[in-house]
Amino acid sequence: MIHIVYVASPESQQIHVWQMDNQGSLTLLQVLNTPGQGKPMAIHPANTHLYIGVRPVCGVVSYYIDKLGLLTEANITPLPGSPTHLTTDSKGKKLYSVSYSSSCLSVSPIDEHGIVGAPQQTLEGLTNCHSANVDTINKLLWVPCLQEDRIRLYAIDESENLTTLKPVALKSTGAGPRHMAFHYSGNYAYVINELSGMVQVIAINAARTGPRIVQTLDMMHSSGLSDTRWAADIHITPNGNLLYCCDRTTSIISWFAVSEEGNVLSFLGQQKTETQPCGFNIDTQGRFLVAAGQKSHHIAVYAIDAKSGKLAPIARYEVGQGPMWVSIIKR
């Protein structure tokens, strides 16, 4: 099976497009210049379009993805703040964008051609919001707000617009909630906290109490690697068995075993990786992990051991300057 790997490098304003073969080796297909510093990317659920947020003229660029995985710019539209994270709803009808610096969340329509339009809803006052995360059934949007130390909760209505829930937020108590991942069952979510390096398990459908935190673990596993934590990204394998997260101060990737129900994590190991890994991703079969080194200007590919979660280095590749985001699709 062939996968396409997209790597966004904001310092050089580029997207590198790679083809991944069945052994995890990469072949460069395309280097595309972006109209600004492009960082967060999102993929249309049908794998027909890639979206990237750019600055300093704040906007989102829509790219058409052809059958080979190559990109063609289709449109650019403004956003109300510098984009920090993008995601779509599961139907591909809306793009949600958060801005850390502007503390706002916007909702933009995606038309029948896969093109993002101007925002039709903007919510302000979300202090240092860091990501927008749609649950597995497209009913709830989770928005970690780092400086609030809580995760804002919004219901997604039939038009994919947002309404505030009660409770309006889940207190993280983890020092800076940043990014999230979801168990395929839809019953549990996982959040990485930037300032503490703590990973928390959230029971989504807790009876009568609403969402609640049921476990907190240190991604550094009290290893003494560093007293300064700077956690960044988190992803789960498609089968829900392994959860990975990264820290930029120590340049490591840690991983956990996930219980069958999704409610319990167990620390398994760590792997030294590219310098200052801000973003990484996992292929659709859960066989390979691709990590981007913001300070090494390279990406590294690892084979994932399905039982132990151990990462075996395959190769590393030079990309643009300051790579921060990795997206992977199946072709």
Phi and psi restraints in degrees (value plus and minus 20) as a CYANA .aco file:
   2 ILE   PHI    -119.8   -79.8
   2 ILE   PSI     116.6   156.6
   3 HIS   PHI    -138.1   -98.1
   3 HIS   PSI     134.9   174.9
   4 ILE   PHI    -133.2   -93.2
   4 ILE   PSI     110.0   150.0
   5 VAL   PHI    -131.7   -91.7
   5 VAL   PSI     106.5   146.5
   6 TYR   PHI    -131.5   -91.5
   6 TYR   PSI     110.8   150.8
   7 VAL   PHI    -145.5  -105.5
   7 VAL   PSI     102.3   142.3
   8 ALA   PHI    -118.4   -78.4
   8 ALA   PSI     108.1   148.1
   9 SER   PHI    -142.1  -102.1
   9 SER   PSI      76.8   116.8
  10 PRO   PHI     -87.1   -47.1
  10 PRO   PSI     -52.3   -12.3
  11 GLU   PHI     -84.6   -44.6
  11 GLU   PSI     -57.1   -17.1
  12 SER   PHI    -119.3   -79.3
  12 SER   PSI     -19.2    20.8
  13 GLN   PHI      35.4    75.4
  13 GLN   PSI      39.0    79.0
  14 GLN   PHI    -160.0  -120.0
  14 GLN   PSI     134.0   174.0
  15 ILE   PHI    -139.8   -99.8
  15 ILE   PSI     105.8   145.8
  16 HIS   PHI    -119.0   -79.0
  16 HIS   PSI     111.2   151.2
  17 VAL   PHI    -131.3   -91.3
  17 VAL   PSI     103.3   143.3
  18 TRP   PHI    -143.1  -103.1
  18 TRP   PSI     125.6   165.6
  19 GLN   PHI    -119.4   -79.4
  19 GLN   PSI     108.5   148.5
  20 MET   PHI    -124.7   -84.7
  20 MET   PSI     107.0   147.0
  21 ASP   PHI    -109.6   -69.6
  21 ASP   PSI    -195.6  -155.6
  22 ASN   PHI     -89.6   -49.6
  22 ASN   PSI     -32.0     8.0
  23 GLN   PHI    -120.9   -80.9
  23 GLN   PSI     -19.5    20.5
  24 GLY   PHI      69.3   109.3
  24 GLY   PSI     -17.3    22.7
  25 SER   PHI     -98.8   -58.8
  25 SER   PSI     125.9   165.9
  26 LEU   PHI    -130.3   -90.3
  26 LEU   PSI     122.7   162.7
  27 THR   PHI    -145.0  -105.0
  27 THR   PSI     106.4   146.4
  28 LEU   PHI     -91.3   -51.3
  28 LEU   PSI     106.9   146.9
  29 LEU   PHI    -124.2   -84.2
  29 LEU   PSI     -54.2   -14.2
  30 GLN   PHI    -181.9  -141.9
  30 GLN   PSI     124.1   164.1
  31 VAL   PHI    -143.9  -103.9
  31 VAL   PSI     100.0   140.0
  32 LEU   PHI    -137.1   -97.1
  32 LEU   PSI     113.3   153.3
  33 ASN   PHI    -104.8   -64.8
  33 ASN   PSI     112.3   152.3
  34 THR   PHI    -116.7   -76.7
  34 THR   PSI     129.8   169.8
  35 PRO   PHI     -99.9   -59.9
  35 PRO   PSI      41.5    81.5
  36 GLY   PHI     113.3   153.3
  36 GLY   PSI    -199.7  -159.7
  37 GLN   PHI     -98.1   -58.1
  37 GLN   PSI      86.8   126.8
  38 GLY   PHI    -117.8   -77.8
  38 GLY   PSI     105.6   145.6
  39 LYS   PHI    -141.3  -101.3
  39 LYS   PSI     -94.7   -54.7
  40 PRO   PHI     -93.9   -53.9
  40 PRO   PSI     118.6   158.6
  41 MET   PHI    -144.8  -104.8
  41 MET   PSI     134.0   174.0
  42 ALA   PHI    -163.2  -123.2
  42 ALA   PSI     131.4   171.4
  43 ILE   PHI    -133.5   -93.5
  43 ILE   PSI     115.4   155.4
  44 HIS   PHI     -80.3   -40.3
  44 HIS   PSI     120.9   160.9
  45 PRO   PHI     -74.7   -34.7
  45 PRO   PSI     -46.5    -6.5
  46 ALA   PHI    -107.2   -67.2
  46 ALA   PSI     -16.9    23.1
  47 ASN   PHI      40.7    80.7
  47 ASN   PSI       7.7    47.7
  48 THR   PHI    -116.2   -76.2
  48 THR   PSI     -40.7    -0.7
  49 HIS   PHI    -162.6  -122.6
  49 HIS   PSI     128.5   168.5
  50 LEU   PHI    -134.8   -94.8
  50 LEU   PSI     118.8   158.8
  51 TYR   PHI    -139.5   -99.5
  51 TYR   PSI     116.9   156.9
  52 ILE   PHI    -154.1  -114.1
  52 ILE   PSI     115.7   155.7
  53 GLY   PHI    -107.5   -67.5
  53 GLY   PSI     116.0   156.0
  54 VAL   PHI    -147.3  -107.3
  54 VAL   PSI     140.0   180.0
  55 ARG   PHI    -169.9  -129.9
  55 ARG   PSI     147.8   187.8
  56 PRO   PHI     -99.0   -59.0
  56 PRO   PSI     -40.1    -0.1
  57 VAL   PHI    -100.3   -60.3
  57 VAL   PSI      83.2   123.2
  58 CYS   PHI     -92.8   -52.8
  58 CYS   PSI     104.3   144.3
  59 GLY   PHI    -188.2  -148.2
  59 GLY   PSI     159.3   199.3
  60 VAL   PHI    -145.5  -105.5
  60 VAL   PSI     112.9   152.9
  61 VAL   PHI    -121.8   -81.8
  61 VAL   PSI     112.1   152.1
  62 SER   PHI    -119.5   -79.5
  62 SER   PSI     105.8   145.8
  63 TYR   PHI    -135.7   -95.7
  63 TYR   PSI     115.8   155.8
  64 TYR   PHI    -100.1   -60.1
  64 TYR   PSI     115.0   155.0
  65 ILE   PHI    -123.7   -83.7
  65 ILE   PSI      98.5   138.5
  66 ASP   PHI    -103.5   -63.5
  66 ASP   PSI    -197.6  -157.6
  67 LYS   PHI     -85.7   -45.7
  67 LYS   PSI     -40.4    -0.4
  68 LEU   PHI    -110.8   -70.8
  68 LEU   PSI     -28.6    11.4
  69 GLY   PHI      76.7   116.7
  69 GLY   PSI     -20.0    20.0
  70 LEU   PHI     -94.6   -54.6
  70 LEU   PSI     133.4   173.4
  71 LEU   PHI    -127.2   -87.2
  71 LEU   PSI     121.7   161.7
  72 THR   PHI    -152.8  -112.8
  72 THR   PSI     105.5   145.5
  73 GLU   PHI     -85.1   -45.1
  73 GLU   PSI     112.0   152.0
  74 ALA   PHI    -133.9   -93.9
  74 ALA   PSI     -51.1   -11.1
  75 ASN   PHI    -191.2  -151.2
  75 ASN   PSI     135.8   175.8
  76 ILE   PHI    -156.5  -116.5
  76 ILE   PSI     116.9   156.9
  77 THR   PHI    -157.2  -117.2
  77 THR   PSI     128.0   168.0
  78 PRO   PHI     -88.3   -48.3
  78 PRO   PSI     135.7   175.7
  79 LEU   PHI    -144.8  -104.8
  79 LEU   PSI     135.7   175.7
  80 PRO   PHI     -95.1   -55.1
  80 PRO   PSI     -31.8     8.2
  81 GLY   PHI    -175.2  -135.2
  81 GLY   PSI     147.3   187.3
  82 SER   PHI     -81.0   -41.0
  82 SER   PSI      99.0   139.0
  83 PRO   PHI     -92.4   -52.4
  83 PRO   PSI     111.3   151.3
  84 THR   PHI    -126.8   -86.8
  84 THR   PSI     -52.1   -12.1
  85 HIS   PHI    -175.3  -135.3
  85 HIS   PSI     121.9   161.9
  86 LEU   PHI    -146.6  -106.6
  86 LEU   PSI     127.5   167.5
  87 THR   PHI    -175.3  -135.3
  87 THR   PSI     137.6   177.6
  88 THR   PHI    -129.7   -89.7
  88 THR   PSI     141.1   181.1
  89 ASP   PHI     -92.6   -52.6
  89 ASP   PSI     147.1   187.1
  90 SER   PHI     -90.3   -50.3
  90 SER   PSI     -35.2     4.8
  91 LYS   PHI    -112.1   -72.1
  91 LYS   PSI     -28.8    11.2
  92 GLY   PHI      52.3    92.3
  92 GLY   PSI      10.5    50.5
  93 LYS   PHI    -124.9   -84.9
  93 LYS   PSI     -39.5     0.5
  94 LYS   PHI    -157.8  -117.8
  94 LYS   PSI     127.1   167.1
  95 LEU   PHI    -133.9   -93.9
  95 LEU   PSI     106.5   146.5
  96 TYR   PHI    -123.6   -83.6
  96 TYR   PSI     109.7   149.7
  97 SER   PHI    -148.2  -108.2
  97 SER   PSI     112.3   152.3
  98 VAL   PHI    -132.2   -92.2
  98 VAL   PSI     129.7   169.7
  99 SER   PHI    -143.4  -103.4
  99 SER   PSI      93.5   133.5
 100 TYR   PHI     -83.9   -43.9
 100 TYR   PSI     -66.7   -26.7
 101 SER   PHI     -91.6   -51.6
 101 SER   PSI     -51.9   -11.9
 102 SER   PHI    -117.6   -77.6
 102 SER   PSI     -24.0    16.0
 103 SER   PHI      31.9    71.9
 103 SER   PSI      28.4    68.4
 104 CYS   PHI    -159.3  -119.3
 104 CYS   PSI     139.1   179.1
 105 LEU   PHI    -146.5  -106.5
 105 LEU   PSI     109.3   149.3
 106 SER   PHI    -142.2  -102.2
 106 SER   PSI     133.0   173.0
 107 VAL   PHI    -140.8  -100.8
 107 VAL   PSI     100.6   140.6
 108 SER   PHI    -138.9   -98.9
 108 SER   PSI     120.5   160.5
 109 PRO   PHI     -95.2   -55.2
 109 PRO   PSI     129.0   169.0
 110 ILE   PHI    -135.5   -95.5
 110 ILE   PSI     100.0   140.0
 111 ASP   PHI     -98.9   -58.9
 111 ASP   PSI    -198.0  -158.0
 112 GLU   PHI     -86.6   -46.6
 112 GLU   PSI     -34.0     6.0
 113 HIS   PHI    -116.9   -76.9
 113 HIS   PSI     -15.9    24.1
 114 GLY   PHI      63.5   103.5
 114 GLY   PSI      -6.2    33.8
 115 ILE   PHI    -117.1   -77.1
 115 ILE   PSI     113.0   153.0
 116 VAL   PHI     -99.6   -59.6
 116 VAL   PSI     113.5   153.5
 117 GLY   PHI    -122.2   -82.2
 117 GLY   PSI    -196.7  -156.7
 118 ALA   PHI     -85.1   -45.1
 118 ALA   PSI     127.1   167.1
 119 PRO   PHI     -76.1   -36.1
 119 PRO   PSI     118.5   158.5
 120 GLN   PHI    -131.0   -91.0
 120 GLN   PSI     -25.6    14.4
 121 GLN   PHI    -170.6  -130.6
 121 GLN   PSI     111.7   151.7
 122 THR   PHI    -153.0  -113.0
 122 THR   PSI     106.9   146.9
 123 LEU   PHI    -129.7   -89.7
 123 LEU   PSI     107.7   147.7
 124 GLU   PHI    -132.0   -92.0
 124 GLU   PSI     147.7   187.7
 125 GLY   PHI      63.5   103.5
 125 GLY   PSI      -1.7    38.3
 126 LEU   PHI    -113.2   -73.2
 126 LEU   PSI      70.9   110.9
 127 THR   PHI     -80.2   -40.2
 127 THR   PSI      94.7   134.7
 128 ASN   PHI      32.0    72.0
 128 ASN   PSI      28.9    68.9
 129 CYS   PHI     -85.1   -45.1
 129 CYS   PSI     121.1   161.1
 130 HIS   PHI    -138.6   -98.6
 130 HIS   PSI     -42.9    -2.9
 131 SER   PHI    -180.0  -140.0
 131 SER   PSI     140.3   180.3
 132 ALA   PHI    -141.5  -101.5
 132 ALA   PSI     108.7   148.7
 133 ASN   PHI    -154.2  -114.2
 133 ASN   PSI      96.6   136.6
 134 VAL   PHI    -109.2   -69.2
 134 VAL   PSI     113.6   153.6
 135 ASP   PHI     -90.8   -50.8
 135 ASP   PSI     157.2   197.2
 136 THR   PHI     -91.5   -51.5
 136 THR   PSI     -37.2     2.8
 137 ILE   PHI    -133.4   -93.4
 137 ILE   PSI      -7.0    33.0
 138 ASN   PHI      42.7    82.7
 138 ASN   PSI      14.6    54.6
 139 LYS   PHI    -133.2   -93.2
 139 LYS   PSI     -40.2    -0.2
 140 LEU   PHI    -158.4  -118.4
 140 LEU   PSI     116.8   156.8
 141 LEU   PHI    -130.4   -90.4
 141 LEU   PSI     105.9   145.9
 142 TRP   PHI    -124.3   -84.3
 142 TRP   PSI     109.1   149.1
 143 VAL   PHI    -147.9  -107.9
 143 VAL   PSI      75.8   115.8
 144 PRO   PHI     -84.9   -44.9
 144 PRO   PSI     107.9   147.9
 145 CYS   PHI    -133.0   -93.0
 145 CYS   PSI      88.1   128.1
 146 LEU   PHI     -81.4   -41.4
 146 LEU   PSI     -70.3   -30.3
 147 GLN   PHI     -96.2   -56.2
 147 GLN   PSI     -39.3     0.7
 148 GLU   PHI    -100.1   -60.1
 148 GLU   PSI     -37.3     2.7
 149 ASP   PHI      34.9    74.9
 149 ASP   PSI      23.6    63.6
 150 ARG   PHI    -175.3  -135.3
 150 ARG   PSI     145.0   185.0
 151 ILE   PHI    -132.7   -92.7
 151 ILE   PSI      94.9   134.9
 152 ARG   PHI     -91.6   -51.6
 152 ARG   PSI     125.9   165.9
 153 LEU   PHI    -141.7  -101.7
 153 LEU   PSI     110.2   150.2
 154 TYR   PHI    -153.6  -113.6
 154 TYR   PSI     118.4   158.4
 155 ALA   PHI    -103.5   -63.5
 155 ALA   PSI     119.5   159.5
 156 ILE   PHI    -117.4   -77.4
 156 ILE   PSI      95.6   135.6
 157 ASP   PHI    -102.9   -62.9
 157 ASP   PSI    -194.2  -154.2
 158 GLU   PHI     -84.2   -44.2
 158 GLU   PSI     -41.6    -1.6
 159 SER   PHI    -115.1   -75.1
 159 SER   PSI     -12.5    27.5
 160 GLU   PHI      46.0    86.0
 160 GLU   PSI      -3.0    37.0
 161 ASN   PHI    -106.8   -66.8
 161 ASN   PSI     151.9   191.9
 162 LEU   PHI    -133.5   -93.5
 162 LEU   PSI     121.0   161.0
 163 THR   PHI    -150.6  -110.6
 163 THR   PSI     125.0   165.0
 164 THR   PHI     -91.2   -51.2
 164 THR   PSI     119.9   159.9
 165 LEU   PHI    -116.9   -76.9
 165 LEU   PSI     149.0   189.0
 166 LYS   PHI    -142.5  -102.5
 166 LYS   PSI     100.8   140.8
 167 PRO   PHI     -87.5   -47.5
 167 PRO   PSI     134.7   174.7
 168 VAL   PHI     -97.4   -57.4
 168 VAL   PSI     -37.8     2.2
 169 ALA   PHI    -177.5  -137.5
 169 ALA   PSI     138.2   178.2
 170 LEU   PHI    -129.0   -89.0
 170 LEU   PSI     101.8   141.8
 171 LYS   PHI     -88.9   -48.9
 171 LYS   PSI     107.5   147.5
 172 SER   PHI    -104.0   -64.0
 172 SER   PSI     -61.9   -21.9
 173 THR   PHI      30.1    70.1
 173 THR   PSI      11.1    51.1
 174 GLY   PHI    -140.0  -100.0
 174 GLY   PSI     -13.4    26.6
 175 ALA   PHI      46.2    86.2
 175 ALA   PSI      50.5    90.5
 176 GLY   PHI      76.4   116.4
 176 GLY   PSI      45.2    85.2
 177 PRO   PHI     -80.2   -40.2
 177 PRO   PSI     117.3   157.3
 178 ARG   PHI    -146.5  -106.5
 178 ARG   PSI     -91.7   -51.7
 179 HIS   PHI    -141.7  -101.7
 179 HIS   PSI     142.8   182.8
 180 MET   PHI    -156.5  -116.5
 180 MET   PSI     140.9   180.9
 181 ALA   PHI    -160.9  -120.9
 181 ALA   PSI     140.0   180.0
 182 PHE   PHI    -147.2  -107.2
 182 PHE   PSI     121.6   161.6
 183 HIS   PHI     -93.6   -53.6
 183 HIS   PSI     122.9   162.9
 184 TYR   PHI     -81.0   -41.0
 184 TYR   PSI     -42.6    -2.6
 185 SER   PHI     -87.1   -47.1
 185 SER   PSI     -41.2    -1.2
 186 GLY   PHI      63.1   103.1
 186 GLY   PSI     -19.0    21.0
 187 ASN   PHI    -115.0   -75.0
 187 ASN   PSI     -38.2     1.8
 188 TYR   PHI    -158.2  -118.2
 188 TYR   PSI     125.7   165.7
 189 ALA   PHI    -145.5  -105.5
 189 ALA   PSI     141.4   181.4
 190 TYR   PHI    -152.6  -112.6
 190 TYR   PSI     115.5   155.5
 191 VAL   PHI    -147.5  -107.5
 191 VAL   PSI     117.7   157.7
 192 ILE   PHI    -119.8   -79.8
 192 ILE   PSI     111.9   151.9
 193 ASN   PHI    -122.2   -82.2
 193 ASN   PSI     101.1   141.1
 194 GLU   PHI     -84.2   -44.2
 194 GLU   PSI     -63.3   -23.3
 195 LEU   PHI    -105.4   -65.4
 195 LEU   PSI     -43.8    -3.8
 196 SER   PHI    -127.5   -87.5
 196 SER   PSI     -37.5     2.5
 197 GLY   PHI      51.6    91.6
 197 GLY   PSI      -2.6    37.4
 198 MET   PHI    -109.7   -69.7
 198 MET   PSI     119.7   159.7
 199 VAL   PHI    -126.5   -86.5
 199 VAL   PSI     110.8   150.8
 200 GLN   PHI    -140.0  -100.0
 200 GLN   PSI     121.1   161.1
 201 VAL   PHI    -118.9   -78.9
 201 VAL   PSI     109.0   149.0
 202 ILE   PHI    -134.8   -94.8
 202 ILE   PSI     105.2   145.2
 203 ALA   PHI    -101.0   -61.0
 203 ALA   PSI      94.3   134.3
 204 ILE   PHI     -95.2   -55.2
 204 ILE   PSI     -63.3   -23.3
 205 ASN   PHI    -126.3   -86.3
 205 ASN   PSI      20.6    60.6
 206 ALA   PHI     -81.5   -41.5
 206 ALA   PSI     107.0   147.0
 207 ALA   PHI     -79.0   -39.0
 207 ALA   PSI     106.4   146.4
 208 ARG   PHI      48.2    88.2
 208 ARG   PSI     -41.9    -1.9
 209 THR   PHI    -119.3   -79.3
 209 THR   PSI     -31.4     8.6
 210 GLY   PHI      56.3    96.3
 210 GLY   PSI    -194.6  -154.6
 211 PRO   PHI     -78.0   -38.0
 211 PRO   PSI     120.3   160.3
 212 ARG   PHI    -169.0  -129.0
 212 ARG   PSI     132.1   172.1
 213 ILE   PHI    -100.7   -60.7
 213 ILE   PSI     108.8   148.8
 214 VAL   PHI    -134.9   -94.9
 214 VAL   PSI     -30.9     9.1
 215 GLN   PHI    -178.0  -138.0
 215 GLN   PSI     122.9   162.9
 216 THR   PHI    -152.5  -112.5
 216 THR   PSI     106.3   146.3
 217 LEU   PHI    -150.1  -110.1
 217 LEU   PSI     130.7   170.7
 218 ASP   PHI    -107.5   -67.5
 218 ASP   PSI     100.4   140.4
 219 MET   PHI     -88.0   -48.0
 219 MET   PSI     -40.3    -0.3
 220 MET   PHI    -105.9   -65.9
 220 MET   PSI     -31.1     8.9
 221 HIS   PHI      34.7    74.7
 221 HIS   PSI      20.8    60.8
 222 SER   PHI      30.2    70.2
 222 SER   PSI      17.3    57.3
 223 SER   PHI    -100.8   -60.8
 223 SER   PSI     -30.7     9.3
 224 GLY   PHI      52.8    92.8
 224 GLY   PSI      -4.1    35.9
 225 LEU   PHI     -85.7   -45.7
 225 LEU   PSI     -57.3   -17.3
 226 SER   PHI    -184.3  -144.3
 226 SER   PSI     123.9   163.9
 227 ASP   PHI    -105.3   -65.3
 227 ASP   PSI     -33.4     6.6
 228 THR   PHI    -121.1   -81.1
 228 THR   PSI      98.2   138.2
 229 ARG   PHI    -120.0   -80.0
 229 ARG   PSI     123.9   163.9
 230 TRP   PHI    -172.5  -132.5
 230 TRP   PSI      42.2    82.2
 231 ALA   PHI     -89.8   -49.8
 231 ALA   PSI     134.5   174.5
 232 ALA   PHI    -150.7  -110.7
 232 ALA   PSI     -88.2   -48.2
 233 ASP   PHI    -142.5  -102.5
 233 ASP   PSI     140.9   180.9
 234 ILE   PHI    -169.7  -129.7
 234 ILE   PSI     115.3   155.3
 235 HIS   PHI    -166.8  -126.8
 235 HIS   PSI     131.6   171.6
 236 ILE   PHI    -138.4   -98.4
 236 ILE   PSI     126.1   166.1
 237 THR   PHI     -88.0   -48.0
 237 THR   PSI     133.1   173.1
 238 PRO   PHI     -76.9   -36.9
 238 PRO   PSI     -51.8   -11.8
 239 ASN   PHI    -101.8   -61.8
 239 ASN   PSI     -22.5    17.5
 240 GLY   PHI      56.2    96.2
 240 GLY   PSI      -6.7    33.3
 241 ASN   PHI    -110.0   -70.0
 241 ASN   PSI     -45.6    -5.6
 242 LEU   PHI    -153.2  -113.2
 242 LEU   PSI     116.9   156.9
 243 LEU   PHI    -140.2  -100.2
 243 LEU   PSI     111.2   151.2
 244 TYR   PHI    -139.0   -99.0
 244 TYR   PSI     127.9   167.9
 245 CYS   PHI    -169.7  -129.7
 245 CYS   PSI     140.5   180.5
 246 CYS   PHI    -150.5  -110.5
 246 CYS   PSI     134.3   174.3
 247 ASP   PHI    -146.7  -106.7
 247 ASP   PSI     114.2   154.2
 248 ARG   PHI    -105.6   -65.6
 248 ARG   PSI     -49.0    -9.0
 249 THR   PHI     -85.6   -45.6
 249 THR   PSI     -64.6   -24.6
 250 THR   PHI    -115.7   -75.7
 250 THR   PSI     -29.5    10.5
 251 SER   PHI      36.4    76.4
 251 SER   PSI      31.5    71.5
 252 ILE   PHI    -144.4  -104.4
 252 ILE   PSI     137.4   177.4
 253 ILE   PHI    -135.3   -95.3
 253 ILE   PSI     107.0   147.0
 254 SER   PHI    -128.4   -88.4
 254 SER   PSI     135.0   175.0
 255 TRP   PHI    -161.2  -121.2
 255 TRP   PSI     135.2   175.2
 256 PHE   PHI    -150.2  -110.2
 256 PHE   PSI     127.0   167.0
 257 ALA   PHI     -99.5   -59.5
 257 ALA   PSI     120.8   160.8
 258 VAL   PHI    -129.8   -89.8
 258 VAL   PSI     109.9   149.9
 259 SER   PHI     -84.0   -44.0
 259 SER   PSI     142.0   182.0
 260 GLU   PHI     -77.2   -37.2
 260 GLU   PSI     -58.0   -18.0
 261 GLU   PHI     -98.9   -58.9
 261 GLU   PSI     -40.3    -0.3
 262 GLY   PHI      75.0   115.0
 262 GLY   PSI     -18.2    21.8
 263 ASN   PHI    -113.5   -73.5
 263 ASN   PSI     -30.9     9.1
 264 VAL   PHI    -151.2  -111.2
 264 VAL   PSI     111.8   151.8
 265 LEU   PHI    -127.3   -87.3
 265 LEU   PSI     125.8   165.8
 266 SER   PHI    -151.9  -111.9
 266 SER   PSI     105.3   145.3
 267 PHE   PHI     -84.1   -44.1
 267 PHE   PSI     115.4   155.4
 268 LEU   PHI    -137.3   -97.3
 268 LEU   PSI     -63.4   -23.4
 269 GLY   PHI    -198.7  -158.7
 269 GLY   PSI     159.7   199.7
 270 GLN   PHI    -159.9  -119.9
 270 GLN   PSI     132.9   172.9
 271 GLN   PHI    -156.7  -116.7
 271 GLN   PSI     106.5   146.5
 272 LYS   PHI     -88.3   -48.3
 272 LYS   PSI     119.0   159.0
 273 THR   PHI    -157.7  -117.7
 273 THR   PSI    -182.8  -142.8
 274 GLU   PHI     -80.1   -40.1
 274 GLU   PSI     132.1   172.1
 275 THR   PHI     -85.1   -45.1
 275 THR   PSI     105.6   145.6
 276 GLN   PHI      37.1    77.1
 276 GLN   PSI      49.8    89.8
 277 PRO   PHI     -96.0   -56.0
 277 PRO   PSI      82.2   122.2
 278 CYS   PHI    -103.5   -63.5
 278 CYS   PSI     -53.7   -13.7
 279 GLY   PHI    -162.9  -122.9
 279 GLY   PSI     131.4   171.4
 280 PHE   PHI    -172.6  -132.6
 280 PHE   PSI     152.5   192.5
 281 ASN   PHI    -176.7  -136.7
 281 ASN   PSI     148.9   188.9
 282 ILE   PHI    -144.2  -104.2
 282 ILE   PSI     119.9   159.9
 283 ASP   PHI     -89.7   -49.7
 283 ASP   PSI     149.3   189.3
 284 THR   PHI     -90.7   -50.7
 284 THR   PSI     -33.0     7.0
 285 GLN   PHI    -121.2   -81.2
 285 GLN   PSI     -24.2    15.8
 286 GLY   PHI      51.9    91.9
 286 GLY   PSI       7.0    47.0
 287 ARG   PHI    -119.0   -79.0
 287 ARG   PSI     -48.1    -8.1
 288 PHE   PHI    -154.6  -114.6
 288 PHE   PSI     127.8   167.8
 289 LEU   PHI    -141.8  -101.8
 289 LEU   PSI     114.9   154.9
 290 VAL   PHI    -138.2   -98.2
 290 VAL   PSI      99.7   139.7
 291 ALA   PHI    -133.9   -93.9
 291 ALA   PSI     120.5   160.5
 292 ALA   PHI    -127.9   -87.9
 292 ALA   PSI     108.2   148.2
 293 GLY   PHI    -116.7   -76.7
 293 GLY   PSI      88.4   128.4
 294 GLN   PHI     -82.6   -42.6
 294 GLN   PSI     -50.8   -10.8
 295 LYS   PHI    -121.0   -81.0
 295 LYS   PSI     -34.7     5.3
 296 SER   PHI    -114.3   -74.3
 296 SER   PSI     -36.8     3.2
 297 HIS   PHI      41.0    81.0
 297 HIS   PSI      11.7    51.7
 298 HIS   PHI    -153.3  -113.3
 298 HIS   PSI     141.0   181.0
 299 ILE   PHI    -134.2   -94.2
 299 ILE   PSI     131.7   171.7
 300 ALA   PHI    -143.3  -103.3
 300 ALA   PSI     119.2   159.2
 301 VAL   PHI    -129.9   -89.9
 301 VAL   PSI     114.0   154.0
 302 TYR   PHI    -146.4  -106.4
 302 TYR   PSI     123.4   163.4
 303 ALA   PHI    -106.3   -66.3
 303 ALA   PSI     116.4   156.4
 304 ILE   PHI    -117.3   -77.3
 304 ILE   PSI     104.0   144.0
 305 ASP   PHI     -96.5   -56.5
 305 ASP   PSI     100.8   140.8
 306 ALA   PHI     -83.6   -43.6
 306 ALA   PSI     -46.9    -6.9
 307 LYS   PHI    -112.6   -72.6
 307 LYS   PSI     -70.6   -30.6
 308 SER   PHI    -110.4   -70.4
 308 SER   PSI     -38.2     1.8
 309 GLY   PHI      59.8    99.8
 309 GLY   PSI     -24.1    15.9
 310 LYS   PHI     -78.8   -38.8
 310 LYS   PSI     121.7   161.7
 311 LEU   PHI    -120.3   -80.3
 311 LEU   PSI     102.1   142.1
 312 ALA   PHI    -125.7   -85.7
 312 ALA   PSI      96.4   136.4
 313 PRO   PHI     -80.3   -40.3
 313 PRO   PSI     113.8   153.8
 314 ILE   PHI    -124.9   -84.9
 314 ILE   PSI     -73.5   -33.5
 315 ALA   PHI    -187.1  -147.1
 315 ALA   PSI     143.8   183.8
 316 ARG   PHI    -148.7  -108.7
 316 ARG   PSI     130.9   170.9
 317 TYR   PHI    -156.9  -116.9
 317 TYR   PSI     120.8   160.8
 318 GLU   PHI     -95.6   -55.6
 318 GLU   PSI     115.9   155.9
 319 VAL   PHI    -146.6  -106.6
 319 VAL   PSI    -171.1  -131.1
 320 GLY   PHI     -98.6   -58.6
 320 GLY   PSI    -191.9  -151.9
 321 GLN   PHI    -106.0   -66.0
 321 GLN   PSI     106.6   146.6
 322 GLY   PHI      50.5    90.5
 322 GLY   PSI      25.4    65.4
 323 PRO   PHI     -80.3   -40.3
 323 PRO   PSI     115.1   155.1
 324 MET   PHI    -152.3  -112.3
 324 MET   PSI     -32.2     7.8
 325 TRP   PHI    -162.5  -122.5
 325 TRP   PSI     117.6   157.6
 326 VAL   PHI    -148.8  -108.8
 326 VAL   PSI     109.0   149.0
 327 SER   PHI    -146.3  -106.3
 327 SER   PSI     123.7   163.7
 328 ILE   PHI    -153.5  -113.5
 328 ILE   PSI     112.5   152.5
 329 ILE   PHI    -147.1  -107.1
 329 ILE   PSI     141.4   181.4
 330 LYS   PHI    -114.7   -74.7
 330 LYS   PSI     119.3   159.3
